Amino acid sequence: MAPLYKKALIIGATSGIGETLAAKLHAEGVSVIVTGRRRPRLDAFVAAHPGSSAQTVDITQLGSIPSFTRSVVQQHPDLDSVILNAGIQRPFDFGRPETVDLASFGEELNTNYLSFVHLATAFLPHLQGLAKQGGGGKETHLVFISSGLGLVPTLVRSPGYNASKAALHSWAINLRTQLADAGHDGVRVVEVMPPAVQTELHDTRHQPDMVNGSELGMPLKAFTEAMYAGLVKGDDQFAVGPAAEWLKEGGFEHQRGKVYDQGQLAIKGLLANFIKKSD
């Protein structure tokens, strides 16, 4: 069986889901490029996974993303998959507004949502071009790791995280439609919705009011295996854990998808007479 991708760039691969997915892809024959801010961890990954490579990047520095993208594409013109995984989660209690650090709130939205928009926008010309090479018929991939909390924000202590994932989910749906409308069906937009997973996202260093938070949720290896199986299956969006039921036939998100498909076409028709025609 051919590898899932030829070459994959994993954003946020110094720990947790990103690192473990990169290792799984490498084991399955995919050439991987790992990225993150912590160079020693990247170097350790490359040493343990022959043939892989690494680049440091701080995705919160939005102005640096175009130059980072150019560097990656120049070095890896065969890159056919970009996996956007990095994220942070912080508690905020707006019932006590005097305790809310709005700068930290903004950082969370920047990391979890805006950086993904900037990265996807920067890589899309390459992915579009690669998919069209040789007359088309190839597939390239943008994979977003989001969260079931973007559908139902039950983790009330983390409203910024929930909102960032809801924004990412909504934007990914529109992006998929816009690419299809523009004739770029070869660029696959895939959204993966994990449950809580045992990573450093919840540890005391990142959420000081939690104890043993890294033990919260689904074991990392089990999640990674389930996610990989979902990627192989090839759905545009899928969930692991409780949210999987919401996406099945009859689930509320499946129903909402049908409403979206019908509604966006109706609104396009409605707006046709109000949008200036391009030259």
Long-range contacts (C-beta under 8 A, 24 or more apart in sequence): 3-28, 3-29, 3-30, 4-28, 4-30, 4-81, 4-228, 4-231, 4-232, 5-30, 5-80, 5-81, 5-141, 6-30, 6-31, 6-78, 6-80, 6-81, 7-31, 7-32, 7-33, 7-76, 7-78, 7-79, 7-80, 7-81, 8-32, 8-33, 8-79, 8-80, 8-81, 8-82, 8-83, 8-141, 9-33, 9-35, 9-72, 9-76, 9-79, 9-81, 9-82, 9-83, 10-34, 10-35, 10-83, 10-85, 11-35, 11-36, 11-57, 11-59, 11-82, 11-83, 11-84, 11-85, 11-86, 11-119, 12-36, 12-59, 12-84, 12-85, 12-86, 12-87, 13-42, 13-45, 13-85, 14-38, 14-41, 14-42, 14-45, 15-41, 15-199, 15-200, 16-197, 16-199, 16-200, 16-201, 16-220, 17-85, 17-145, 17-194, 17-197, 17-199, 17-220, 17-223, 17-224, 17-227, 18-83, 18-85, 18-86, 18-145, 19-45, 20-220, 20-221, 20-224, 21-83, 21-85, 21-224, 21-227, 21-228, 22-49, 22-52, 23-49, 24-224, 24-225, 24-228, 25-228, 26-51, 26-52, 28-228, 30-81, 33-72, 33-76, 33-79, 36-86, 59-86, 59-111, 59-115, 59-118, 59-119, 60-107, 60-110, 60-111, 60-115, 62-110, 62-114, 62-115, 62-118, 65-115, 65-118, 65-119, 65-122, 66-122, 68-122, 69-119, 69-122, 69-123, 69-126, 73-123, 73-126, 78-130, 79-126, 79-130, 80-127, 80-130, 80-138, 80-139, 80-140, 80-141, 81-140, 81-141, 81-142, 81-143, 82-119, 82-120, 82-123, 82-127, 82-141, 82-142, 82-143, 83-141, 83-143, 83-145, 84-116, 84-119, 84-120, 84-142, 84-143, 84-144, 84-145, 85-145, 86-111, 86-112, 86-115, 87-111, 87-112, 87-145, 87-161, 87-164, 87-201, 88-112, 88-161, 88-201, 88-206, 89-158, 89-161, 89-201, 89-202, 89-206, 89-207, 90-158, 90-160, 90-161, 90-206, 90-207, 91-157, 91-158, 91-207, 91-209, 92-157, 92-158, 92-159, 92-160, 93-157, 94-159, 105-160, 108-160, 108-161, 108-164, 109-160, 109-163, 109-164, 109-167, 111-164, 112-161, 112-164, 112-165, 112-168, 113-164, 113-165, 113-167, 113-168, 113-171, 116-144, 116-168, 117-171, 120-175, 124-187, 127-187, 128-179, 128-184, 128-186, 128-187, 131-184, 131-186, 131-187, 132-184, 132-186, 136-186, 137-186, 138-186, 139-186, 139-187, 139-188, 140-186, 140-187, 140-188, 141-187, 141-188, 141-190, 142-175, 142-187, 142-188, 142-189, 142-190, 143-190, 143-191, 143-192, 143-231, 144-168, 144-172, 144-189, 144-190, 144-191, 144-192, 145-192, 145-194, 146-172, 146-191, 146-192, 146-193, 147-193, 147-194, 148-193, 148-194, 148-195, 148-239, 148-241, 148-242, 148-243, 148-246, 150-193, 151-193, 151-243, 151-246, 151-253, 152-243, 152-246, 169-193, 172-237, 173-260, 176-236, 177-264, 188-236, 189-236, 190-231, 190-235, 190-236, 190-237, 191-236, 191-237, 191-238, 192-227, 192-230, 192-231, 192-237, 192-238, 192-239, 192-240, 193-237, 193-238, 193-239, 193-240, 193-243, 193-247, 194-218, 194-223, 194-227, 194-239, 194-240, 194-241, 195-223, 195-239, 195-240, 195-241, 195-242, 195-243, 196-241, 197-223
